[in-house]
Amino acid sequence: MSNAVVIPCGAAKLQTDTPVEAYKLYTGSLFKALWRTAITMSDRVYILSAGYGLLEPCDLVLPYNVK
């Protein structure tokens, strides 16, 4: 069994009024690169969100702003 991988969220987000899966919400290039790497390393990948806390990639979320 592989270890879990936690990646940080990003400031760039998909603009939508409809909930989307967490891994689709974050659109920045760093997040995308971390996501691509993480899914090759583990089947247990989590996203640490400034607005929602620890998310599973399939959790449904809406955009938010944290400053």
C-alpha positions in Angstrom: 0.0 0.0 0.0 1.4 3.4 -0.9 1.6 6.4 1.4 -0.9 9.2 1.0 0.2 12.4 -0.8 -1.2 15.8 0.2 -0.9 18.7 -2.3 -1.7 22.4 -1.6 -4.5 24.2 -3.4 -3.9 27.2 -5.6 -5.3 30.7 -5.9 -6.4 30.2 -9.5 -9.8 28.6 -9.7 -12.4 27.6 -12.2 -15.2 30.2 -12.2 -18.5 28.3 -11.9 -21.8 28.4 -10.0 -22.0 24.6 -10.1 -20.1 22.4 -7.7 -17.1 20.6 -9.3 -14.8 17.9 -8.2 -12.0 19.4 -6.1 -9.2 18.4 -8.4 -10.9 20.3 -11.2 -11.5 23.5 -9.2 -7.8 24.5 -9.1 -6.5 25.7 -12.4 -3.0 27.1 -11.8 0.0 25.6 -13.4 1.7 24.7 -10.1 -1.4 22.8 -8.9 -1.7 21.0 -12.2 2.0 19.9 -12.1 1.7 18.8 -8.5 -1.5 16.9 -9.3 0.0 15.1 -12.3 3.0 14.0 -10.1 1.0 13.0 -7.1 -1.4 10.7 -9.0 1.7 8.8 -10.3 3.0 8.4 -6.8 0.0 7.2 -4.9 -3.6 6.2 -5.2 -4.4 8.2 -2.1 -4.1 11.9 -3.0 -5.6 14.7 -1.0 -5.8 18.4 -1.5 -5.2 20.8 1.3 -7.7 23.6 0.6 -7.5 27.1 2.3 -11.3 27.3 2.1 -12.4 23.7 2.8 -9.6 22.0 4.6 -8.5 18.5 3.6 -10.3 17.3 0.5 -10.5 14.1 -1.4 -10.2 14.8 -5.2 -13.8 13.7 -5.8 -15.3 16.1 -3.2 -17.7 18.5 -4.7 -16.8 22.2 -4.1 -17.5 25.7 -5.2 -15.0 28.5 -5.8 -14.0 30.7 -2.8 -11.7 33.5 -2.0 -9.4 33.5 1.1 -7.2 36.6 1.6 
